[in-house]
Amino acid sequence: MATDFLDKVYKKDPETICRIVDEEPVIIPLRSDIDVADLGAFYILENKTAACIWDLIDGKRSVGQIIKVLLKRFRVQERKAEADTVCFIKELDAIKAIAS
């Protein structure tokens, strides 16, 4: 993985919230350009790892630092943790839930 991406620091978009819906964490955009009636506007955090990554995105930790935390908290190989984290962060960036 490119080191420059692992050095990036992301923060949550202030117009995006995370709430528990039916016992699952859901990212909900509050921006005016989103139709909240569109179920595709919501992003369900389908597992504990995704929820952990969301919690760790704080505008201070780099992607690489987030991966290191995941390696301590979960039984996962470093390559898998890195690939999954990068993929998930890119997805969050694509839906504008986070920004660097």
VMD Tcl script that builds the backbone (N, CA, C; Angstrom):
set m [mol new atoms 300]
animate dup $m
set s [atomselect $m all]
$s set {name element resname resid chain x y z} {
  {N N MET 1 A 0.848 -1.179 0.000}
  {CA C MET 1 A 0.000 0.000 0.000}
  {C C MET 1 A 0.887 1.233 0.000}
  {N N ALA 2 A 0.465 2.243 -0.695}
  {CA C ALA 2 A 1.239 3.482 -0.772}
  {C C ALA 2 A 1.323 4.127 0.606}
  {N N THR 3 A 2.547 4.423 0.998}
  {CA C THR 3 A 2.781 5.008 2.310}
  {C C THR 3 A 2.065 6.341 2.457}
  {N N ASP 4 A 1.977 7.127 1.381}
  {CA C ASP 4 A 1.334 8.430 1.489}
  {C C ASP 4 A -0.130 8.307 1.898}
  {N N PHE 5 A -0.829 7.252 1.459}
  {CA C PHE 5 A -2.220 7.063 1.886}
  {C C PHE 5 A -2.269 6.705 3.365}
  {N N LEU 6 A -1.341 5.876 3.823}
  {CA C LEU 6 A -1.316 5.475 5.236}
  {C C LEU 6 A -1.000 6.651 6.145}
  {N N ASP 7 A -0.395 7.693 5.600}
  {CA C ASP 7 A -0.075 8.890 6.386}
  {C C ASP 7 A -1.230 9.890 6.428}
  {N N LYS 8 A -2.250 9.675 5.611}
  {CA C LYS 8 A -3.380 10.604 5.565}
  {C C LYS 8 A -4.161 10.568 6.867}
  {N N VAL 9 A -4.661 11.725 7.244}
  {CA C VAL 9 A -5.490 11.862 8.439}
  {C C VAL 9 A -6.873 12.310 7.980}
  {N N TYR 10 A -7.884 11.609 8.433}
  {CA C TYR 10 A -9.258 11.927 8.063}
  {C C TYR 10 A -10.031 12.397 9.284}
  {N N LYS 11 A -11.048 13.195 9.017}
  {CA C LYS 11 A -11.974 13.602 10.070}
  {C C LYS 11 A -13.384 13.341 9.563}
  {N N LYS 12 A -14.299 13.173 10.499}
  {CA C LYS 12 A -15.686 12.953 10.123}
  {C C LYS 12 A -16.284 14.257 9.611}
  {N N ASP 13 A -17.143 14.132 8.617}
  {CA C ASP 13 A -17.867 15.283 8.116}
  {C C ASP 13 A -18.834 15.744 9.218}
  {N N PRO 14 A -18.839 17.045 9.545}
  {CA C PRO 14 A -19.711 17.513 10.629}
  {C C PRO 14 A -21.201 17.355 10.310}
  {N N GLU 15 A -21.528 17.121 9.046}
  {CA C GLU 15 A -22.924 16.936 8.668}
  {C C GLU 15 A -23.253 15.460 8.466}
  {N N THR 16 A -22.484 14.604 9.118}
  {CA C THR 16 A -22.715 13.164 9.084}
  {C C THR 16 A -22.715 12.661 10.515}
  {N N ILE 17 A -23.717 11.870 10.863}
  {CA C ILE 17 A -23.803 11.329 12.219}
  {C C ILE 17 A -23.863 9.807 12.156}
  {N N CYS 18 A -23.621 9.193 13.277}
  {CA C CYS 18 A -23.739 7.743 13.392}
  {C C CYS 18 A -24.714 7.469 14.533}
  {N N ARG 19 A -25.740 6.687 14.238}
  {CA C ARG 19 A -26.754 6.335 15.223}
  {C C ARG 19 A -27.000 4.836 15.176}
  {N N ILE 20 A -27.510 4.297 16.276}
  {CA C ILE 20 A -27.870 2.885 16.350}
  {C C ILE 20 A -29.322 2.745 15.876}
  {N N VAL 21 A -29.506 1.924 14.838}
  {CA C VAL 21 A -30.836 1.648 14.297}
  {C C VAL 21 A -30.994 0.132 14.256}
  {N N ASP 22 A -32.000 -0.371 14.933}
  {CA C ASP 22 A -32.200 -1.830 15.015}
  {C C ASP 22 A -30.922 -2.536 15.443}
  {N N GLU 23 A -30.265 -1.981 16.437}
  {CA C GLU 23 A -29.061 -2.551 17.048}
  {C C GLU 23 A -27.839 -2.546 16.132}
  {N N GLU 24 A -27.891 -1.798 15.022}
  {CA C GLU 24 A -26.739 -1.686 14.130}
  {C C GLU 24 A -26.357 -0.219 13.976}
  {N N PRO 25 A -25.040 0.072 14.005}
  {CA C PRO 25 A -24.633 1.461 13.769}
  {C C PRO 25 A -24.832 1.842 12.303}
  {N N VAL 26 A -25.417 3.009 12.093}
  {CA C VAL 26 A -25.717 3.489 10.755}
  {C C VAL 26 A -25.183 4.906 10.604}
  {N N ILE 27 A -24.445 5.156 9.522}
  {CA C ILE 27 A -23.960 6.504 9.213}
  {C C ILE 27 A -25.063 7.205 8.426}
  {N N ILE 28 A -25.429 8.389 8.897}
  {CA C ILE 28 A -26.533 9.132 8.300}
  {C C ILE 28 A -26.037 10.511 7.886}
  {N N PRO 29 A -26.070 10.808 6.599}
  {CA C PRO 29 A -25.671 12.148 6.149}
  {C C PRO 29 A -26.805 13.142 6.398}
  {N N LEU 30 A -26.455 14.326 6.855}
  {CA C LEU 30 A -27.449 15.364 7.114}
  {C C LEU 30 A -27.334 16.516 6.129}
  {N N ARG 31 A -26.478 16.358 5.128}
  {CA C ARG 31 A -26.256 17.432 4.153}
  {C C ARG 31 A -27.522 17.702 3.354}
  {N N SER 32 A -27.667 18.916 2.901}
  {CA C SER 32 A -28.861 19.296 2.153}
  {C C SER 32 A -28.910 18.664 0.760}
  {N N ASP 33 A -27.764 18.193 0.263}
  {CA C ASP 33 A -27.760 17.583 -1.080}
  {C C ASP 33 A -28.115 16.092 -1.055}
  {N N ILE 34 A -28.518 15.581 0.101}
  {CA C ILE 34 A -28.870 14.174 0.249}
  {C C ILE 34 A -30.379 14.065 0.505}
  {N N ASP 35 A -31.028 13.180 -0.201}
  {CA C ASP 35 A -32.440 12.911 0.034}
  {C C ASP 35 A -32.525 11.807 1.081}
  {N N VAL 36 A -32.866 12.175 2.314}
  {CA C VAL 36 A -32.883 11.185 3.392}
  {C C VAL 36 A -33.974 10.141 3.202}
  {N N ALA 37 A -34.895 10.361 2.281}
  {CA C ALA 37 A -35.888 9.329 1.958}
  {C C ALA 37 A -35.253 8.207 1.140}
  {N N ASP 38 A -34.077 8.460 0.580}
  {CA C ASP 38 A -33.346 7.474 -0.213}
  {C C ASP 38 A -32.549 6.572 0.729}
  {N N LEU 39 A -32.944 5.314 0.815}
  {CA C LEU 39 A -32.252 4.391 1.715}
  {C C LEU 39 A -30.790 4.208 1.346}
  {N N GLY 40 A -30.424 4.485 0.091}
  {CA C GLY 40 A -29.038 4.396 -0.328}
  {C C GLY 40 A -28.169 5.479 0.283}
  {N N ALA 41 A -28.796 6.484 0.899}
  {CA C ALA 41 A -28.050 7.565 1.535}
  {C C ALA 41 A -27.463 7.119 2.872}
  {N N PHE 42 A -27.981 6.024 3.427}
  {CA C PHE 42 A -27.515 5.533 4.715}
  {C C PHE 42 A -26.455 4.455 4.511}
  {N N TYR 43 A -25.516 4.376 5.443}
  {CA C TYR 43 A -24.413 3.420 5.328}
  {C C TYR 43 A -24.370 2.615 6.619}
  {N N ILE 44 A -24.711 1.347 6.554}
  {CA C ILE 44 A -24.721 0.490 7.740}
  {C C ILE 44 A -23.318 -0.033 8.003}
  {N N LEU 45 A -22.858 0.128 9.231}
  {CA C LEU 45 A -21.561 -0.421 9.636}
  {C C LEU 45 A -21.803 -1.871 10.026}
  {N N GLU 46 A -21.491 -2.765 9.108}
  {CA C GLU 46 A -21.926 -4.154 9.204}
  {C C GLU 46 A -21.166 -5.022 10.200}
  {N N ASN 47 A -20.062 -4.539 10.730}
  {CA C ASN 47 A -19.332 -5.376 11.680}
  {C C ASN 47 A -18.585 -4.502 12.695}
  {N N LYS 48 A -18.044 -5.160 13.703}
  {CA C LYS 48 A -17.348 -4.441 14.775}
  {C C LYS 48 A -16.114 -3.713 14.272}
  {N N THR 49 A -15.454 -4.281 13.285}
  {CA C THR 49 A -14.252 -3.635 12.740}
  {C C THR 49 A -14.609 -2.317 12.066}
  {N N ALA 50 A -15.656 -2.322 11.265}
  {CA C ALA 50 A -16.082 -1.091 10.589}
  {C C ALA 50 A -16.484 -0.035 11.622}
  {N N ALA 51 A -17.220 -0.435 12.643}
  {CA C ALA 51 A -17.622 0.497 13.691}
  {C C ALA 51 A -16.401 1.044 14.427}
  {N N CYS 52 A -15.413 0.189 14.659}
  {CA C CYS 52 A -14.185 0.618 15.328}
  {C C CYS 52 A -13.437 1.634 14.469}
  {N N ILE 53 A -13.319 1.359 13.180}
  {CA C ILE 53 A -12.639 2.295 12.277}
  {C C ILE 53 A -13.354 3.638 12.316}
  {N N TRP 54 A -14.689 3.624 12.230}
  {CA C TRP 54 A -15.462 4.871 12.277}
  {C C TRP 54 A -15.139 5.642 13.562}
  {N N ASP 55 A -15.111 4.940 14.681}
  {CA C ASP 55 A -14.811 5.600 15.966}
  {C C ASP 55 A -13.402 6.178 15.993}
  {N N LEU 56 A -12.463 5.516 15.325}
  {CA C LEU 56 A -11.063 5.950 15.360}
  {C C LEU 56 A -10.766 7.124 14.417}
  {N N ILE 57 A -11.647 7.384 13.488}
  {CA C ILE 57 A -11.454 8.528 12.583}
  {C C ILE 57 A -11.774 9.780 13.381}
  {N N ASP 58 A -10.730 10.521 13.734}
  {CA C ASP 58 A -10.912 11.648 14.654}
  {C C ASP 58 A -10.187 12.925 14.242}
  {N N GLY 59 A -9.604 12.937 13.054}
  {CA C GLY 59 A -8.873 14.125 12.626}
  {C C GLY 59 A -7.474 14.209 13.210}
  {N N LYS 60 A -7.078 13.195 13.969}
  {CA C LYS 60 A -5.754 13.174 14.596}
  {C C LYS 60 A -4.948 11.935 14.190}
  {N N ARG 61 A -5.626 10.807 14.106}
  {CA C ARG 61 A -4.942 9.555 13.763}
  {C C ARG 61 A -4.821 9.414 12.249}
  {N N SER 62 A -3.677 8.923 11.826}
  {CA C SER 62 A -3.489 8.613 10.402}
  {C C SER 62 A -4.112 7.249 10.116}
  {N N VAL 63 A -4.269 6.948 8.850}
  {CA C VAL 63 A -4.783 5.635 8.449}
  {C C VAL 63 A -3.875 4.541 9.018}
  {N N GLY 64 A -2.577 4.745 8.934}
  {CA C GLY 64 A -1.623 3.775 9.485}
  {C C GLY 64 A -1.791 3.570 10.981}
  {N N GLN 65 A -2.055 4.643 11.711}
  {CA C GLN 65 A -2.269 4.528 13.155}
  {C C GLN 65 A -3.567 3.784 13.459}
  {N N ILE 66 A -4.588 4.010 12.656}
  {CA C ILE 66 A -5.852 3.290 12.824}
  {C C ILE 66 A -5.624 1.793 12.626}
  {N N ILE 67 A -4.857 1.440 11.619}
  {CA C ILE 67 A -4.545 0.025 11.363}
  {C C ILE 67 A -3.824 -0.589 12.554}
  {N N LYS 68 A -2.887 0.137 13.142}
  {CA C LYS 68 A -2.154 -0.380 14.309}
  {C C LYS 68 A -3.096 -0.655 15.477}
  {N N VAL 69 A -4.075 0.211 15.685}
  {CA C VAL 69 A -5.055 -0.015 16.753}
  {C C VAL 69 A -5.867 -1.278 16.463}
  {N N LEU 70 A -6.283 -1.440 15.205}
  {CA C LEU 70 A -7.054 -2.630 14.834}
  {C C LEU 70 A -6.266 -3.909 15.069}
  {N N LEU 71 A -4.972 -3.873 14.765}
  {CA C LEU 71 A -4.131 -5.048 14.968}
  {C C LEU 71 A -4.048 -5.428 16.446}
  {N N LYS 72 A -4.141 -4.443 17.327}
  {CA C LYS 72 A -4.109 -4.720 18.766}
  {C C LYS 72 A -5.458 -5.226 19.266}
  {N N ARG 73 A -6.550 -4.740 18.688}
  {CA C ARG 73 A -7.891 -5.073 19.178}
  {C C ARG 73 A -8.471 -6.356 18.591}
  {N N PHE 74 A -8.093 -6.692 17.377}
  {CA C PHE 74 A -8.706 -7.822 16.680}
  {C C PHE 74 A -7.641 -8.808 16.223}
  {N N ARG 75 A -8.042 -10.052 16.103}
  {CA C ARG 75 A -7.153 -11.073 15.560}
  {C C ARG 75 A -7.254 -11.005 14.045}
  {N N VAL 76 A -6.304 -10.349 13.438}
  {CA C VAL 76 A -6.328 -10.165 11.995}
  {C C VAL 76 A -4.899 -10.030 11.497}
  {N N GLN 77 A -4.655 -10.525 10.304}
  {CA C GLN 77 A -3.326 -10.374 9.718}
  {C C GLN 77 A -3.146 -8.925 9.273}
  {N N GLU 78 A -1.907 -8.471 9.333}
  {CA C GLU 78 A -1.619 -7.073 9.010}
  {C C GLU 78 A -2.061 -6.710 7.585}
  {N N ARG 79 A -1.784 -7.567 6.633}
  {CA C ARG 79 A -2.176 -7.276 5.232}
  {C C ARG 79 A -3.687 -7.123 5.085}
  {N N LYS 80 A -4.433 -8.005 5.753}
  {CA C LYS 80 A -5.891 -7.945 5.678}
  {C C LYS 80 A -6.399 -6.689 6.368}
  {N N ALA 81 A -5.853 -6.375 7.537}
  {CA C ALA 81 A -6.276 -5.170 8.257}
  {C C ALA 81 A -6.029 -3.933 7.404}
  {N N GLU 82 A -4.862 -3.893 6.769}
  {CA C GLU 82 A -4.516 -2.745 5.934}
  {C C GLU 82 A -5.448 -2.646 4.729}
  {N N ALA 83 A -5.644 -3.743 4.027}
  {CA C ALA 83 A -6.485 -3.727 2.829}
  {C C ALA 83 A -7.932 -3.364 3.169}
  {N N ASP 84 A -8.471 -3.983 4.218}
  {CA C ASP 84 A -9.860 -3.715 4.597}
  {C C ASP 84 A -10.044 -2.282 5.082}
  {N N THR 85 A -9.092 -1.781 5.853}
  {CA C THR 85 A -9.185 -0.415 6.370}
  {C C THR 85 A -9.115 0.599 5.241}
  {N N VAL 86 A -8.173 0.417 4.353}
  {CA C VAL 86 A -8.026 1.335 3.220}
  {C C VAL 86 A -9.291 1.324 2.369}
  {N N CYS 87 A -9.816 0.145 2.083}
  {CA C CYS 87 A -11.033 0.028 1.279}
  {C C CYS 87 A -12.205 0.744 1.964}
  {N N PHE 88 A -12.364 0.513 3.249}
  {CA C PHE 88 A -13.475 1.120 3.988}
  {C C PHE 88 A -13.338 2.635 4.055}
  {N N ILE 89 A -12.137 3.120 4.312}
  {CA C ILE 89 A -11.926 4.572 4.374}
  {C C ILE 89 A -12.184 5.207 3.011}
  {N N LYS 90 A -11.794 4.539 1.948}
  {CA C LYS 90 A -12.084 5.067 0.606}
  {C C LYS 90 A -13.587 5.109 0.342}
  {N N GLU 91 A -14.314 4.103 0.828}
  {CA C GLU 91 A -15.774 4.111 0.689}
  {C C GLU 91 A -16.383 5.281 1.456}
  {N N LEU 92 A -15.919 5.494 2.679}
  {CA C LEU 92 A -16.428 6.610 3.481}
  {C C LEU 92 A -16.116 7.946 2.818}
  {N N ASP 93 A -14.935 8.050 2.240}
  {CA C ASP 93 A -14.551 9.273 1.533}
  {C C ASP 93 A -15.438 9.485 0.300}
  {N N ALA 94 A -15.748 8.404 -0.402}
  {CA C ALA 94 A -16.563 8.495 -1.611}
  {C C ALA 94 A -17.980 8.984 -1.318}
  {N N ILE 95 A -18.522 8.622 -0.150}
  {CA C ILE 95 A -19.868 9.082 0.205}
  {C C ILE 95 A -19.834 10.388 0.999}
  {N N LYS 96 A -18.638 10.951 1.121}
  {CA C LYS 96 A -18.424 12.239 1.788}
  {C C LYS 96 A -18.769 12.219 3.269}
  {N N ALA 97 A -18.611 11.041 3.895}
  {CA C ALA 97 A -18.803 10.933 5.335}
  {C C ALA 97 A -17.581 11.407 6.094}
  {N N ILE 98 A -16.425 11.423 5.387}
  {CA C ILE 98 A -15.157 11.873 5.964}
  {C C ILE 98 A -14.425 12.735 4.949}
  {N N ALA 99 A -13.432 13.446 5.436}
  {CA C ALA 99 A -12.573 14.263 4.558}
  {C C ALA 99 A -11.178 14.298 5.143}
  {N N SER 100 A -10.186 14.447 4.255}
  {CA C SER 100 A -8.797 14.527 4.742}
  {C C SER 100 A -8.395 15.978 4.901}
}
mol reanalyze $m
mol bondsrecalc $m
mol representation Tube
mol addrep $m
